[in-house]
Amino acid sequence: MTINQANLTFKESQSRSIVKSLIYRVISIIGTGVLTWIITKNIGKTLSITFVNQVFLIALYYASERFWNRIHWGKKIDILAS
């Protein structure tokens, strides 16, 4: 069986991009919250800055993932024989 790699296209689903974005953002929320608290020492400012920053960065990361999904550079397919 011969497989022509030029005919194969692999794309990440939107739901996978969303889940990856959310997991990364949870880690980022903790980091942003701690850093903001150290700087402001004000829980109200910390919460509002962290929230606005995270909403923006979730959208930015999702857009970046969708953009990179269209670029084939650096992607490869490994087919393992059983």
C-alpha positions as CSV (number, residue, x, y, z in Angstrom):
1,M,0.0,0.0,0.0
2,T,1.5,3.3,-1.1
3,I,0.3,6.5,0.7
4,N,0.9,9.8,-1.1
5,Q,1.6,12.3,1.6
6,A,0.7,15.2,-0.7
7,N,-2.9,13.9,-0.5
8,L,-3.0,13.8,3.3
9,T,-4.1,16.7,5.3
10,F,-4.2,16.8,9.1
11,K,-6.0,19.6,10.9
12,E,-6.6,20.2,14.6
13,S,-10.3,20.4,15.5
14,Q,-11.7,23.6,16.9
15,S,-12.7,21.8,20.1
16,R,-9.1,20.6,20.6
17,S,-7.8,24.2,20.1
18,I,-10.3,25.5,22.6
19,V,-9.4,22.9,25.3
20,K,-5.7,23.5,24.8
21,S,-6.3,27.3,25.1
22,L,-8.3,26.9,28.3
23,I,-5.8,24.6,30.0
24,Y,-3.0,27.0,29.2
25,R,-5.1,30.0,30.4
26,V,-5.7,28.3,33.8
27,I,-2.0,28.2,34.3
28,S,-1.7,31.8,33.1
29,I,-4.5,33.0,35.4
30,I,-2.6,31.7,38.4
31,G,0.6,33.4,37.2
32,T,-1.1,36.7,36.3
33,G,-3.0,36.8,39.6
34,V,0.1,36.2,41.7
35,L,2.1,38.8,39.8
36,T,-0.7,41.4,39.8
37,W,-1.3,40.8,43.6
38,I,2.5,41.4,44.2
39,I,2.3,44.6,42.3
40,T,-1.0,46.1,43.5
41,K,-1.7,44.5,46.9
42,N,-5.4,45.1,46.0
43,I,-7.7,42.2,45.5
44,G,-10.2,44.2,43.4
45,K,-7.6,45.4,41.0
46,T,-6.0,42.0,40.9
47,L,-9.2,40.3,40.0
48,S,-10.3,42.8,37.3
49,I,-6.8,43.0,35.7
50,T,-6.5,39.2,35.7
51,F,-10.0,38.7,34.3
52,V,-9.7,41.2,31.4
53,N,-6.2,40.0,30.6
54,Q,-7.2,36.4,30.4
55,V,-10.2,36.9,28.2
56,F,-8.1,38.8,25.8
57,L,-5.3,36.2,25.8
58,I,-7.7,33.3,25.4
59,A,-9.0,34.9,22.2
60,L,-5.5,35.7,21.0
61,Y,-4.2,32.2,21.6
62,Y,-7.2,30.6,19.9
63,A,-6.7,32.8,16.8
64,S,-3.0,31.9,16.8
65,E,-3.7,28.2,17.0
66,R,-6.2,28.4,14.1
67,F,-3.7,30.4,12.0
68,W,-0.8,27.9,12.7
69,N,-3.1,25.1,11.8
70,R,-3.1,26.4,8.2
71,I,0.7,26.3,7.9
72,H,2.1,23.0,7.0
73,W,5.8,23.8,7.8
74,G,7.1,21.5,10.6
75,K,4.3,19.0,10.4
76,K,4.9,15.4,9.4
77,I,3.0,12.2,9.4
78,D,4.4,9.0,10.8
79,I,2.7,5.8,9.6
80,L,3.6,2.8,11.6
81,A,3.3,-0.7,10.2
82,S,1.6,-3.2,12.4
